């Protein structure tokens, strides 16, 4: 924030169109707060950084190139999906399974798709 000459949360909120409470949560809760796709995109646009870098701290903060636009879009789609309560529960349970359990879940999902 300070790199852009912004010293108050209210100023950043006005500049990005986000609620000041959202800015406060981002700055005070750290890893305990998962902002939505729109929030990440607005902040990435404002600070001229890639949404992927802003959301996950990976890659380069340099604005998106033609090659990374697709990756960013895929990340945003995945994040939006993860916001759904049922999808979050399924994913959290899936990652706790051992490889054999994961194979069973994938087999079941493929069977459902064929019906």
C-alpha positions as CSV (number, residue, x, y, z in Angstrom):
1,X,0.0,0.0,0.0
2,X,2.7,2.4,1.0
3,X,4.5,1.9,-2.3
4,X,1.5,3.5,-4.0
5,X,1.4,6.4,-1.6
6,X,-1.6,5.0,0.2
7,X,-1.5,5.3,4.0
8,X,-5.1,4.6,4.9
9,X,-7.3,1.6,4.4
10,X,-10.2,3.9,3.5
11,X,-8.2,5.4,0.6
12,X,-7.4,1.9,-0.8
13,X,-11.1,1.0,-0.4
14,X,-12.2,4.0,-2.4
15,X,-9.6,3.4,-5.1
16,X,-10.5,-0.2,-5.6
17,X,-14.2,-0.1,-4.9
18,X,-13.8,-2.6,-2.1
19,X,-15.3,-2.3,1.3
20,X,-13.0,-1.0,4.0
21,X,-13.8,-4.0,6.1
22,X,-12.5,-6.2,3.3
23,X,-9.2,-4.3,3.2
24,X,-9.0,-4.5,7.0
25,X,-9.5,-8.3,6.9
26,X,-6.8,-8.7,4.3
27,X,-4.3,-6.7,6.3
28,X,-5.0,-8.0,9.8
29,X,-6.0,-11.7,9.3
30,X,-3.3,-12.7,6.9
31,X,-3.5,-16.4,6.0
32,X,-6.7,-16.8,7.9
33,X,-8.7,-14.8,5.3
34,X,-9.4,-16.1,1.8
35,X,-10.6,-13.2,-0.3
36,X,-13.0,-13.9,-3.2
37,X,-12.0,-13.9,-6.9
38,X,-13.4,-10.4,-7.5
39,X,-11.5,-9.0,-4.5
40,X,-8.2,-10.5,-5.8
41,X,-8.8,-9.2,-9.3
42,X,-9.6,-5.7,-8.2
43,X,-6.5,-5.5,-6.1
44,X,-4.4,-7.1,-8.8
45,X,-5.7,-4.5,-11.3
46,X,-5.1,-1.6,-9.0
47,X,-1.6,-2.6,-8.0
48,X,-0.8,-3.8,-11.6
49,X,0.3,-7.3,-10.5
50,X,-0.8,-10.7,-11.6
51,X,-3.7,-12.2,-9.7
52,X,-1.8,-15.5,-9.3
53,X,1.0,-13.7,-7.6
54,X,-1.3,-11.8,-5.4
55,X,-3.4,-14.8,-4.4
56,X,-0.7,-17.4,-4.0
57,X,2.6,-15.6,-3.9
58,X,3.9,-17.6,-6.8
59,X,5.3,-16.6,-10.0
60,X,6.2,-13.0,-10.9
61,X,4.4,-10.0,-9.6
62,X,4.9,-8.5,-13.1
63,X,1.5,-7.9,-14.8
64,X,0.2,-10.8,-16.8
65,X,1.7,-11.6,-20.1
66,X,-0.2,-13.2,-23.0
67,X,1.0,-16.6,-21.8
68,X,-0.1,-16.2,-18.2
69,X,-3.5,-14.9,-19.0
70,X,-4.9,-18.4,-19.4
71,X,-3.2,-19.6,-16.2
72,X,-4.7,-16.6,-14.3
73,X,-8.2,-17.3,-15.7
74,X,-7.9,-21.0,-14.7
75,X,-6.8,-19.9,-11.2
76,X,-9.7,-17.6,-10.8
77,X,-12.1,-20.4,-12.0
78,X,-10.6,-22.7,-9.4
79,X,-10.8,-20.2,-6.6
80,X,-14.4,-19.4,-7.5
81,X,-15.2,-23.1,-7.4
82,X,-13.4,-23.5,-4.0
83,X,-15.7,-20.7,-2.6
84,X,-18.7,-23.1,-2.9
85,X,-19.2,-24.8,0.5
86,X,-19.8,-28.3,-0.9
87,X,-16.8,-28.1,-3.2
88,X,-14.6,-27.0,-0.3
89,X,-15.7,-29.9,1.9
90,X,-15.2,-32.4,-0.9
91,X,-11.7,-31.1,-1.7
92,X,-10.7,-31.0,2.0
93,X,-11.9,-34.6,2.5
94,X,-10.2,-35.7,-0.7
95,X,-6.8,-34.4,0.1
96,X,-6.9,-36.3,3.4
97,X,-7.4,-39.6,1.7
98,X,-4.6,-42.0,1.0
99,X,-3.8,-42.8,-2.7
100,X,-6.1,-45.8,-2.7
101,X,-9.0,-43.8,-1.3
102,X,-8.4,-41.1,-4.0
103,X,-8.5,-43.7,-6.7
104,X,-11.8,-45.0,-5.4
105,X,-13.3,-41.4,-5.4
106,X,-12.1,-40.8,-8.9
107,X,-13.5,-44.1,-10.1
108,X,-16.8,-43.2,-8.6
109,X,-16.9,-39.8,-10.1
110,X,-16.1,-41.2,-13.6
111,X,-18.9,-43.7,-13.1
112,X,-21.3,-40.9,-12.3
113,X,-20.2,-38.9,-15.4
114,X,-21.0,-41.9,-17.6
115,X,-24.5,-42.3,-16.4
